[in-house]
Amino acid sequence: MRTNTVLISGASIAGPALAYWLHRHGYAVTVVERAPAIRPGGHAVDIRGVARDVCAAMGIMPQITRDRVHEEGFAWVDPAGRRTSEMPASLFGGEGIVAEYEILRGDLAHILHEATRADAEYRFGDRITALSEGDDGVEVTFRSGRTERYDLVIGADGIHSGVRALAFGPEERFIRRLGAYTAYFTMPAQPDLDPHWFLMHGIPGGRCAGIRPENEHTAKAMLSFRADGRTVDPRDVAAQKALLAEVFAGAGWRVPPCSTRWGTRPTSTSTSSGRCTWTGGAPAGSRCSATRATARPRSAAWAPAWAWWGRTCSPVSWPAPAATT
């Protein structure tokens, strides 16, 4: 008897969630992650609509309720910090810019890992370097030097996906640049600010800054701006910090220095070909001091306030999940 095998690249949100359901349907799942452990940090993730239904079906809503961010609403502020407009979380039946259930990406990743670690094999500190597809599966070469064969390989490794590049070609074929950059990072909690409201400040020139609550010790800060023809290497942290310093020089309110990654997004949420497929996740980005920033798609000055995680995996024709001889 042989059980069909699946390799998932990426242990953020999409990867572990997919591992849960594949295991439920009889597959043997391995998750490989290039980071040494579950990555911390990242933007808050809204749990609403079908996402809430899925989390309830997985039995993880109690953990999400325990760890969620207690955010009461969103407000614009002027340079002096005075509120000019507000949107409470209760507005639009809890389906506005702030959801009833919001949780930090890193906290949700830990919950999903705990829910799947006993049923899926996790390999941290490694990544896929080569794929060779044949009639009997996909031969996978890892950076560690090991080579193994799987029935299906799935990339859930973010915007700059290594699996997508190996299976389908350069990312330029799949990335549509939105003309904006965003930096998202951890900072000390601001004792003089309301600890339960996401505050946003608009700055002339297509720039904005925001601070949202996290816990009694830390807060999440965000800087966003129009690219206006500027380009920066998403892996060059020094260049990112220099660009931020240039763009936000002289900006008021509470604009701190940090690193950033450019705002991009895939032109489609999933891609498949034969036994290889790719699906996005809620990505964690480059380091910003001792924390991590998150790259997210942005299309307008205030769009960074919206949580973005919607990811699905398209159907792929391959052997049925039942064990075979």
C-alpha positions in Angstrom: 0.0 0.0 0.0 1.3 3.5 -0.9 -0.1 6.8 0.2 0.1 9.8 -2.1 2.7 12.3 -1.0 2.6 16.1 -1.1 5.5 18.6 -0.6 4.4 22.1 0.4 7.0 24.9 0.3 6.2 27.6 2.9 5.1 27.4 6.5 3.2 30.7 6.9 -0.6 30.6 6.5 -1.5 28.9 3.2 1.0 26.1 3.6 0.0 24.8 7.1 -3.7 25.4 6.3 -3.4 23.3 3.1 -1.4 20.6 5.0 -4.3 20.3 7.5 -6.9 19.6 4.8 -4.7 17.3 2.7 -3.9 15.2 5.8 -7.6 15.0 6.5 -8.1 13.6 3.0 -5.5 10.9 3.4 -2.3 12.4 2.0 1.2 12.2 3.5 2.3 15.9 3.8 5.8 17.4 4.2 6.2 21.2 4.7 9.6 22.7 4.0 10.4 26.2 5.2 13.6 28.1 4.6 13.4 30.0 7.9 14.8 28.2 11.0 11.3 28.3 12.7 7.9 29.8 12.2 8.4 33.4 11.2 7.1 36.0 13.6 5.6 39.4 12.9 3.6 40.6 9.9 0.4 42.4 9.3 -2.9 41.7 11.1 -5.1 39.1 9.3 -8.9 39.5 9.3 -10.9 36.4 10.1 -14.2 37.0 8.4 -16.6 35.4 6.0 -15.5 32.1 4.6 -12.2 32.4 6.5 -14.0 32.2 9.8 -16.0 29.2 8.6 -12.8 27.4 7.6 -11.1 28.2 10.9 -14.2 27.0 12.8 -14.1 23.7 10.8 -10.4 23.3 11.7 -11.2 23.8 15.4 -8.9 26.8 15.9 -11.4 29.6 16.6 -10.8 29.3 20.4 -7.1 29.9 19.9 -7.8 32.8 17.5 -10.2 34.3 20.0 -7.5 34.0 22.7 -4.7 35.6 20.6 -6.7 38.2 18.5 -5.8 41.9 18.5 -8.4 43.9 20.5 -8.9 46.7 18.0 -11.9 48.8 18.4 -11.7 50.8 15.2 -9.8 52.9 12.7 -9.3 56.6 12.8 -7.6 59.3 10.7 -5.6 61.8 12.6 -4.1 65.2 11.7 -0.4 66.2 12.3 -1.2 67.1 16.0 -2.8 63.7 16.6 -6.4 65.0 16.6 -9.0 62.6 15.1 -10.6 63.9 12.0 -12.8 60.8 11.2 -13.5 57.4 12.8 -14.7 54.0 11.7 -15.6 51.7 14.7 -15.2 48.0 14.4 -19.0 47.6 14.8 -19.7 49.6 11.7 -21.1 47.7 8.7 -21.9 44.8 11.0 -18.3 44.2 11.9 -17.4 43.9 8.2 -15.7 47.3 7.8 -12.0 48.1 7.7 -11.5 46.6 11.2 -12.9 43.1 11.7 -14.3 41.5 14.8 -11.6 38.9 14.7 -8.1 40.2 13.7 -4.9 38.3 14.6 -1.3 39.0 13.8 0.1 36.9 11.0 2.8 35.4 13.1 0.3 34.4 15.8 -2.0 32.8 13.3 1.0 30.9 11.7 1.9 29.5 15.2 -1.7 28.4 15.7 -1.8 26.6 12.3 1.6 25.0 13.0 0.4 23.7 16.4 -2.7 22.3 14.7 -0.7 20.4 12.0 2.7 19.5 13.5 1.6 16.1 14.6 0.2 15.1 11.2 2.6 16.8 8.8 6.4 16.6 8.7 7.9 20.1 9.0 11.5 20.7 7.8 12.8 24.1 8.8 16.0 25.7 7.5 15.8 24.1 4.0 14.3 25.0 0.6 13.7 23.6 -2.8 16.4 24.3 -5.4 15.3 22.1 -8.4 12.2 20.3 -9.7 12.1 17.6 -12.3 8.6 16.3 -13.2 8.0 12.8 -14.6 5.2 10.4 -15.1 5.7 8.9 -11.6 6.0 12.2 -9.7 8.3 15.2 -9.1 11.9 14.7 -8.2 12.8 17.5 -5.7 16.3 18.7 -4.9 16.8 20.6 -1.6 19.5 23.1 -0.6 20.6 20.6 2.0 21.5 18.2 -0.8 18.8 15.6 -0.3 16.7 14.5 -3.2 13.2 13.0 -2.9 10.2 12.2 -5.1 6.6 13.4 -4.4 3.3 13.0 -6.2 2.6 16.7 -6.0 4.6 19.8 -5.1 2.8 23.0 -4.0 4.5 26.4 -3.6 3.0 28.5 -0.8 6.1 30.6 -0.4 4.9 34.1 -1.0 5.1 36.8 -3.6 8.7 36.1 -4.6 8.0 32.4 -4.8 11.0 30.1 -5.5 8.7 27.2 -6.4 6.8 29.3 -8.9 10.1 30.4 -10.5 11.4 26.9 -10.8 8.1 25.4 -12.1 6.7 28.2 -14.3 9.4 30.8 -15.0 10.7 34.2 -13.9 8.4 36.1 -11.5 8.1 39.0 -13.9 5.6 36.9 -15.8 3.3 36.7 -12.8 3.9 39.9 -10.8 2.0 43.1 -11.4 3.6 46.1 -9.7 1.1 48.4 -8.2 3.3 51.5 -7.9 3.5 51.6 -4.1 5.8 50.6 -1.3 4.9 49.7 2.3 7.0 49.1 5.4 5.3 47.3 8.4 7.3 46.8 11.6 7.2 46.5 15.4 7.8 49.4 17.7 7.3 50.1 21.4 3.8 50.7 22.5 2.9 54.4 22.7 1.5 55.1 26.2 0.0 58.4 25.1 -2.1 56.8 22.3 -5.3 54.9 22.5 -4.1 51.3 22.7 -7.3 49.9 21.0 -7.5 52.0 17.8 -5.7 51.8 14.5 -4.5 55.4 13.8 -3.6 56.6 10.3 -2.1 59.9 9.2 -2.1 61.1 5.6 0.9 63.1 4.4 1.1 65.2 1.2 2.8 63.5 -1.8 1.0 60.1 -1.7 2.4 59.1 1.7 0.7 57.8 4.9 1.7 56.5 8.3 -0.2 54.3 10.7 0.1 52.8 14.2 -2.1 49.9 15.4 -2.3 48.2 18.7 -0.6 44.8 19.4 -0.2 44.3 23.1 0.7 46.3 26.2 4.4 46.3 25.2 4.5 46.7 21.4 2.6 48.2 18.5 2.7 47.8 14.8 3.7 50.7 12.6 3.3 51.2 8.9 4.7 53.6 6.3 3.3 53.6 2.8 4.0 55.8 -0.3 3.7 56.0 -4.0 6.7 54.6 -5.9 6.7 57.4 -8.5 9.3 55.6 -10.6 11.5 54.6 -7.7 12.8 51.0 -7.6 14.5 49.0 -4.9 15.8 45.5 -4.4 13.3 43.6 -2.2 16.3 41.8 -0.5 18.5 44.9 0.0 17.5 46.1 3.4 20.0 48.9 3.5 18.6 50.4 0.3 15.1 50.1 1.6 15.9 52.0 4.7 17.7 54.7 2.7 14.7 55.0 0.4 12.4 55.4 3.5 14.6 58.0 5.0 14.5 59.9 1.7 10.8 59.7 1.1 9.7 60.5 4.7 12.3 63.2 5.5 10.5 66.0 7.3 7.3 64.1 7.7 5.4 65.0 10.8 3.3 63.1 13.4 5.1 59.9 14.5 7.1 58.8 11.5 9.9 56.4 12.6 12.7 54.9 10.4 12.3 51.4 9.2 13.0 49.1 6.3 10.5 48.3 3.5 9.7 46.0 0.7 8.1 47.0 -2.5 4.3 46.6 -2.9 3.6 43.8 -5.5 1.1 41.1 -6.0 0.7 38.1 -8.3 -1.6 38.6 -11.3 -3.4 35.5 -10.2 -3.9 33.8 -6.9 -2.8 30.3 -8.1 -1.0 28.6 -10.9 -0.8 24.9 -11.8 0.9 22.7 -14.4 0.9 19.0 -14.2 2.1 17.9 -10.7 3.4 21.4 -9.6 1.2 24.2 -8.4 1.6 27.5 -6.6 -0.6 29.3 -4.1 0.1 32.5 -2.2 0.2 33.0 1.6 0.3 35.9 4.0 3.9 36.6 3.6 6.5 37.7 6.0 9.2 40.0 4.6 12.7 41.2 5.2 14.0 42.1 8.6 13.3 45.6 10.1 15.6 46.0 13.1 14.8 42.8 15.2 11.4 42.3 13.6 10.0 41.5 10.2 8.2 43.7 7.7 5.5 42.4 5.4 5.1 43.0 1.7 1.5 43.5 0.7 -0.4 44.8 -2.4 -1.4 48.5 -2.3 -3.4 50.5 -4.8 -4.3 53.7 -3.0 -2.9 55.9 -0.2 -5.2 54.4 2.5 -5.4 50.8 1.1 -2.6 49.5 3.5 -5.2 49.5 6.3 -7.0 46.6 4.6 -5.8 43.2 5.6 -5.0 41.0 2.7 -4.8 37.3 2.8 -7.3 35.9 0.3 -5.6 32.8 -1.2 -6.9 29.7 -2.9 -5.4 26.8 -4.7 -6.8 25.9 -8.1 -7.9 22.3 -8.8 -5.2 20.0 -10.1 -5.8 16.6 -11.8 -3.8 13.9 -10.1 -4.3 10.5 -8.4 -7.2 10.1 -6.0 -6.4 10.5 -2.3 -7.2 6.9 -1.3 -4.2 4.7 -0.5 -3.1 2.7 -3.6 -1.1 -0.4 -4.1 
